[in-house]
Amino acid sequence: MGKAYYCTHCKAQLNVGNDIIFTVKNNKKNAGLLLVSPQVGDYSVKKDTLFEIEKGEHLEIICPVCHQNLHEGKVHENLAKVIMKDESGHESELYFSEIFGERCTYKITDKKLEKYGDDSMNYNFWGSEFDY
């Protein structure tokens, strides 16, 4: 078993096989499925070619099970959040950009912050409370 990803609302597991599955809505409010790599820092994405998303577009990222928005507005207006459990069951919070094409992920485990992606310096929500 590898890492597992869970909705912050209903706690449903979001990964199937080699992908994490989200329902997303683009700026035109068209909905589709987005499959992303479960490897933190890998920004591979799969989607249907007919579902149009432009680079730089702000997406609404939704749990495909409970249909709740995964937006984490308390932290930043452009970040979503899921829970990640490793092979031993240890939990981390995973924040990632809702801007399509922006490479930005933050993993928080026991007050330790890890940053991933070329755009990870775009946000500074953590202040001085974390070790990194």
N, C-alpha and C positions, 0 to 999 in steps of 0.2 A: 504494500500500500504506500502511495506517495502522499503528498500534501492534499488536504481536503479544504474546500472553500465553502463558507456558509453565509446565508443571508443574515443580516443583523436584526431583522424583524421576526421572521418565522423560523429561523435556524435551519432551513432546508439546505441540503447539500447542493451546490451549484455546478460542480464539475462532473462530467461524464466522459469516460475514456481519457483522451489527451487534451480536453478543452474545458474551459469554464464557460458557461452559457448565460448570457444576459439578454433580456428583451431591451431594446433601445428605441427611443423616438428621436428623430432628427428635428431640425428647426421648423420643418413643414408639418410636424406632428405625424409623419408617416412612421409606422412601427415595423420592426424587423428583429431578427435574431443576430447576435454578434457572438462569435466564438473566439475566445482569447486563450493564449498560452498560459498554463498554470505555473510556468517557471517565472519567478519574480525577476524582472529586468528584461524579459523577452517580450517584445511588443508585437508579436505575430498576431494577426487578426484574420478571421474568415467571416465572410458574409455573402449573401446572395448578390450577384452582379446587378440585379434589378433594384436592389435597395440602395438608394443613393445617399452617400454621406460625403461631405466635402471636408478636406483637411482644414483644421481650425474651427470646425463647427462644434458648438456645445451640445452634447447629447444628454438626454434624460435616460439614465441607466436604471433599469427596473428588474426586480427579482422575477424570474419566469414562473415561480411557484405561487407566491402570495400577491404579486403585482404591486408591491410597495416600492417606492422610489428609494434607491440606495444612496442618494445625495446626502452628504454630511455637511450641512450648512453651518453648523456650529464651529466647524474647523476652518473651512474656506468655501466660497461659493462655487468653486470649480472642482471640488473633490468628492468622490464617492468612497464608500467604505464597505468592506467585507471582513469576515473573520477567517483566518487561516489556521488550520491545525496541522502540525507536523506528524511524522510517523509515530511519535511517542504520545501524541494527544496534547502537546503543549500548544497553547493558543497565542496568536499574534493578531494585532489589528493591522489591516492592510488598507491604506488610503491610496487612491489612484485618480489620475486626471480624467475629467469628463470631456475634455477637449480632444476631439478626434485627431490623432497624429501626434499629440503631445506625449513625450516619453518621460513620465514622471510617476514614481511610486514610492511610498514610504511604508516601511514595516516597523511597527512598534511592538516590542516584546520586553516586558518587565522594565519599563522606563528606559529601554535602549532603543534608539532610533537608527534605522538604516535607510539610506537614500539610494534610489536606483534611477537611472535614465539621464539623458543629456539635459532635460528640462527640470530636473529636481531642485534646482536652485531658484526656480520661479516662485516658490512659496516658502514662507517662513512662519508656520503656525505653531511651532513647538517651543519657542522661547528658550529658556535655559533649564527647563525641568528635565531634560533628557540627556543621557550620555550618548555620544556618537563620535 
